[in-house]
Amino acid sequence: MNISAKITGIKYNVNCTDDLTEVSFKDFNINSASSCFLLSDKQYNYGISKWVSPKRTRSYPFERVYNSLNVPKRITVIPIIKDEGSKGDRDFIQWDTVSLMSLLDVYVILAYYNNAVIHPSRENKITDQEFDNNYVKNKILEISNYHSSALHWNLKEINDTLPSLIDIVQETYNRLEKELKVSFHNSRGIQSFKSQFQKGVADFMATSRNKAKEAQNREKQTLQPKEFLSTSTKATITIENYLGGKYYFTTDEISIVDKNLFLIEGKHSSNSKLPSIGDIKDGLLKMVLYCNLTDVKIDDTDFTPKPVLKLTSTNISGKISNQSSTSEIEEFKSSAGFNVNNVEIIDRLFAEATANNFEVIIEGV
């Protein structure tokens, strides 16, 4: 089943973000900083998150981006290419990642690694890759003097900065190959990536979207270990925004009741009473998108979207949601034996769901 939808803007109230550690610009180093933090200077405060890979499905970066959403100006630092050596992975940034950040009004710093060490146990693999900190700091200073939207910044960086950065990445991995005596993936892959820009952003967008759509179709056939579904029904959902960006997602589960289409994002734990907070926030970023869908259709038939975040565990029994009565919620929390931290997560999560008109279900399976 293929679902299509549009997003014209984002309105959402976050409630489950972390208290961010404050770092002064003077002492700032992107490599030693936490995954999400508050960067402060006399003139500005930025919520900054960083990715450990340009591939958004490899390391759950959405949790980090989510944690920055309560800061008015947000920046995320993404490596454009990450090559772990010929015995490791090599990933490239995709247009849809940048477009999604633009949709969330997040400024993207397209960055690169300039240092690494040999992997302690695997031949021809490196680890502990470090960003060029001076480059990242200079980009933050540029943003502090940039007075247009994140969308305009991100498009400018894709057009003007990314092609030359690709050359720097190639030079850096050539240097590391000699210094560390390791082999990397064939350089033709990086050159092919660069050639997309010779035809402009439009070609880059098309190539990236094709890869995203292929990944979407693969995911549609796959049950992830952190999902536990009451049915095996998955559906592809293609979201288009006013930028021309298309996002290819796979819903974990769907349900159709009359003209209501329930879009269910599932997170499961077999070891704890709740999924990890990282998994929950990964799901919440999907809720940010699903809560802002318009013009939702299946085969030209209109539906009203009903986003649902479904948290399941083999260590509890029963079922509750934020739409249950207060007495039912309190009884469920007591009978499940949730600890103080679990209760705080549930209370904040239910408050966020109610404020944004989506449903959170917690269920034992």
URUR-V455171 format. One record per run of one state. SS is the DSSP state (@ for helix, = for strand, . for the rest). FROM is the first residue (numbers start at 1). TO is the last residue. If there is no record, write none. Layout:
<<SS,FROM,TO> <SS,FROM,TO>>
This chain:
<<.,1,1> <=,2,7> <.,8,21> <=,22,24> <.,25,35> <=,36,40> <.,41,44> <=,45,50> <.,51,61> <@,62,67> <.,68,73> <=,74,79> <.,80,80> <=,81,83> <.,84,89> <=,90,92> <.,93,94> <@,95,103> <.,104,105> <=,106,111> <.,112,112> <=,113,118> <.,119,125> <=,126,131> <.,132,132> <@,133,144> <.,145,149> <@,150,180> <.,181,187> <@,188,199> <.,200,200> <@,201,220> <.,221,234> <=,235,241> <.,242,245> <=,246,251> <.,252,252> <=,253,257> <.,258,259> <=,260,269> <.,270,276> <@,277,290> <.,291,293> <=,294,298> <.,299,300> <=,301,313> <.,314,318> <=,319,321> <.,322,325> <@,326,336> <.,337,339> <@,340,356> <.,357,358> <=,359,364> <.,365,365>>
